[in-house]
Amino acid sequence: MDLQVGILVIGSEILDGRTCDTNSHWLELELNRIGVKTSAVLVCDDELKAIVESVEFLLARCRCVIISGGLGPTGDDLTREALAVACGRGLCLNTEALQGITAWFGERNRPFPKINERQALFPEGAEVLPNPIGSAPAFLLRLECADKSKILFALPGVPAELQEIFTRSVKPMLEDLLKTHSCNSVSLWIFGKSEAEVAEAVESAGIDPCIKIAYRVSFPEVQLMLSAGDREILRHASELALSKIGAEFVVSQVPEFRLPQVVHELLCKRELSISVAESCTGGMLGELLTANPGSSRYFVGGVVSYSNTVKSSLLGVDMKTLSEYGAVSGQSAELMANGVRALLGTDLALSITGIAGPDGGLPKKPVGTFYVGFASQQELLSHRFFYGGERERVRRYAAYSALDLLRRKLLGLGTAFS
């Protein structure tokens, strides 16, 4: 059974920039978590013809269509009418839904405008989906198209209402359909290799042509998705890809479980405390380390040592080192890590110092050069990195490189970076 899903977001306010569409992104993530593929996402105007044509386009390509918006009571809320036209059905008043809408206003001691009766109109054969937090009921339509049965879900555009209805009503239905779905998938999150490098490795692996391969960049990580009907073929393909990419570069094999979450789990499991000293990243590494609930179990604190004075006075980086090797050097990175570890009394420490740009580069240390330091009771080391790009991407790549160095040390993977 083909479970590809199309998403239609309706709203002139999205097309003219007044409102940012967050619904489709949220739906894509939720669908991906249950193994359902999003095939297409469309945004259309609040016009009957535009909605009808968009629905017809998605129905021709997808097993299921999820629609966001257009269920309010005003004249530009045309989803009900458009679906009736697209499916060749009339509109009917659902008295039970009308009672529910009236009760919703009554419970809040608000007058019931007669215009809201429009929200109880549905295409013939529609199944009403309750909206526990808003006045607009959602609904679904089951269709028989050629040799396939298809399903349309019409949900409110208010994000909180859409998410609640999807979680309570739509998601369980899709999970039931998945029980007969034969496609399986493997997700690999990779750090330290570009999308092109990952693709080159995968293409050289001799993977069975029946495997569907997809890539997604969520900078600075790359996600590789492998899908197939046969589990054994998929397992073999995953092993080939892992071997060619290099297992040490694969930080996770769980969808949406990325490098910060992996480091979080490792630190919690090993019950180790950590502190940070940052220069060019200005606190970004500390932000990543504290992004997950429970980070207080391991994160003690950090020092943003942007100036040499702070590096020297708080972290103990002596002026001779700064003068001889420079603030952006392996020697300074090591002293920064060792200094913050001593200052805050932690098991481990990380440091970052670099040139994020756009100015400040030198022939031997161009913009994009940075050093990551690591300190523990047994070990003190640093690594030089280079990432050519604009300032914010250099900073983000540096923070992730520090996390990855920590991951490698905790897993005993060594530090043979690409």
RAJO-V924019 format. One record per helix or strand of 2 or more residues. SS is the DSSP state (@ for helix, = for strand). FROM is the first residue (numbers start at 0). TO is the last residue. If there is no record, write none. Layout:
ss=SS from=FROM to=TO
ss=SS from=FROM to=TO
This chain:
ss== from=4 to=9
ss=@ from=11 to=14
ss=@ from=22 to=32
ss== from=37 to=43
ss=@ from=47 to=58
ss== from=63 to=67
ss=@ from=78 to=86
ss== from=90 to=92
ss=@ from=94 to=106
ss=@ from=113 to=119
ss== from=120 to=122
ss== from=126 to=128
ss== from=137 to=144
ss== from=147 to=154
ss=@ from=158 to=177
ss== from=183 to=189
ss=@ from=194 to=202
ss== from=211 to=217
ss== from=220 to=227
ss=@ from=230 to=244
ss=@ from=246 to=248
ss== from=249 to=251
ss=@ from=258 to=269
ss== from=273 to=277
ss=@ from=283 to=288
ss=@ from=294 to=296
ss== from=298 to=303
ss=@ from=307 to=314
ss=@ from=318 to=324
ss=@ from=329 to=343
ss== from=347 to=353
ss== from=368 to=374
ss== from=379 to=385
ss=@ from=390 to=410
